[in-house]
Amino acid sequence: MRQLSVCDLAVERGGRPILADLSFTLRSRELLLVTGRNGAGKSTLLRAIAGLLPHVAGTISIDPADGPVGEHAHYFGHLDGLKSSLTVADNLALWTRIAGAPGVDIIAALEEVGLDHLDDLPAAYLSAGQRRRVGLARLLLVRRPLWLLDEPTSALDAEAEATFGDLLAAHLARGGLAIAATHRPMPVPATATLALEAR
Ligand SMILES: Nc1ncnc2c1ncn2[C@@H]1O[C@H](COP(=O)(O)OP(=O)(O)OP(=O)(O)O)[C@@H](O)[C@H]1O
């Protein structure tokens, strides 16, 4: 059983307080839904947990695990970091090397997200939804306990949304944890909801 603990978290952006006094815990097999109006701080929270933004107060920890929480998390967000001139498969190969998991089966992951027929296409030619599907393949290639999902179903068609639901359900069933910031209904029922207020 793993537990993510966020205690008295405060995050500022451009000197303005965005999150303050935020505390919650999340355990294995749980999905936390983060809701709130545009600008409420949903992406800010996910990025702070991923270690992509500094926090000015509070603590973020995951137990049992060593090192920064970001090393145990996947951040699935708006920016996909795909290199336009590299093929889909080469993008994933590069990413798995950076993530420290070379040699994993990239074609099998592409098959799971319905993109194996595009493995040799330069990423520049992918549609918005196909780019998101490549992001889903990343979640599968390197197993990490915490998934941080920022509007995960945006640009996905009905089939890809169902695939995403299956992947997320399997991740939780394996003992994973997930936080999803979204304005849309999720294909998997949430364990709890955190409603952020714009400050
Ligand atoms: N560099 C910055 N300087 C100042 N304010 C910033 C900066 N970056 C983001 N913000 C502000 O932080 C607030 C929270 O933004 P965030 O992207 O976390 O909101 P969100 O809840 O994810 O919104 P949305 O639903 O639109 O995706 C917004 O008011 C935004 O304008």
The ligand as an SDF file (V2000), in Angstrom:
LIG
                    3D

 31 33  0  0  0  0  0  0  0  0999 V2000
    3.7080   32.5110  -14.6100 N   0  0  0  0  0  0  0  0  0  0  0  0
    2.5760   32.9110  -14.0480 C   0  0  0  0  0  0  0  0  0  0  0  0
    2.4960   34.0990  -13.4310 N   0  0  0  0  0  0  0  0  0  0  0  0
    1.3560   34.4900  -12.8260 C   0  0  0  0  0  0  0  0  0  0  0  0
    0.2260   33.7600  -12.7870 N   0  0  0  0  0  0  0  0  0  0  0  0
    0.2650   32.5700  -13.3900 C   0  0  0  0  0  0  0  0  0  0  0  0
    1.4200   32.0770  -14.0570 C   0  0  0  0  0  0  0  0  0  0  0  0
    1.1280   30.8720  -14.5520 N   0  0  0  0  0  0  0  0  0  0  0  0
   -0.1480   30.6100  -14.2140 C   0  0  0  0  0  0  0  0  0  0  0  0
   -0.6690   31.6310  -13.5120 N   0  0  0  0  0  0  0  0  0  0  0  0
   -2.0290   31.7240  -12.9340 C   0  0  0  0  0  0  0  0  0  0  0  0
   -2.2190   30.6240  -12.0680 O   0  0  0  0  0  0  0  0  0  0  0  0
   -3.6260   30.3900  -11.9540 C   0  0  0  0  0  0  0  0  0  0  0  0
   -3.8700   28.8970  -11.9540 C   0  0  0  0  0  0  0  0  0  0  0  0
   -3.5900   28.3830  -13.2600 O   0  0  0  0  0  0  0  0  0  0  0  0
   -3.8400   26.8520  -13.5880 P   0  0  0  0  0  0  0  0  0  0  0  0
   -3.3460   26.6140  -14.9680 O   0  0  0  0  0  0  0  0  0  0  0  0
   -3.2990   26.0190  -12.4940 O   0  0  0  0  0  0  0  0  0  0  0  0
   -5.4470   26.7890  -13.5440 O   0  0  0  0  0  0  0  0  0  0  0  0
   -6.4280   25.5940  -13.9210 P   0  0  0  0  0  0  0  0  0  0  0  0
   -7.3580   25.4160  -12.7620 O   0  0  0  0  0  0  0  0  0  0  0  0
   -5.6590   24.4140  -14.3440 O   0  0  0  0  0  0  0  0  0  0  0  0
   -7.2160   26.2430  -15.1380 O   0  0  0  0  0  0  0  0  0  0  0  0
   -7.9320   25.6220  -16.4370 P   0  0  0  0  0  0  0  0  0  0  0  0
   -9.2270   25.0010  -15.9680 O   0  0  0  0  0  0  0  0  0  0  0  0
   -8.1710   26.8160  -17.2800 O   0  0  0  0  0  0  0  0  0  0  0  0
   -6.9740   24.6400  -17.0640 O   0  0  0  0  0  0  0  0  0  0  0  0
   -4.2950   31.1510  -13.0880 C   0  0  0  0  0  0  0  0  0  0  0  0
   -4.9570   32.2830  -12.5450 O   0  0  0  0  0  0  0  0  0  0  0  0
   -3.1330   31.5830  -13.9510 C   0  0  0  0  0  0  0  0  0  0  0  0
   -3.3790   32.8300  -14.5750 O   0  0  0  0  0  0  0  0  0  0  0  0
  1  2  1  0
  2  3  1  0
  2  7  2  0
  3  4  2  0
  4  5  1  0
  5  6  2  0
  6  7  1  0
  6 10  1  0
  7  8  1  0
  8  9  2  0
  9 10  1  0
 10 11  1  0
 11 12  1  0
 11 30  1  0
 12 13  1  0
 13 14  1  0
 13 28  1  0
 14 15  1  0
 15 16  1  0
 16 17  2  0
 16 18  1  0
 16 19  1  0
 19 20  1  0
 20 21  2  0
 20 22  1  0
 20 23  1  0
 23 24  1  0
 24 25  2  0
 24 26  1  0
 24 27  1  0
 28 29  1  0
 28 30  1  0
 30 31  1  0
M  END
$$$$
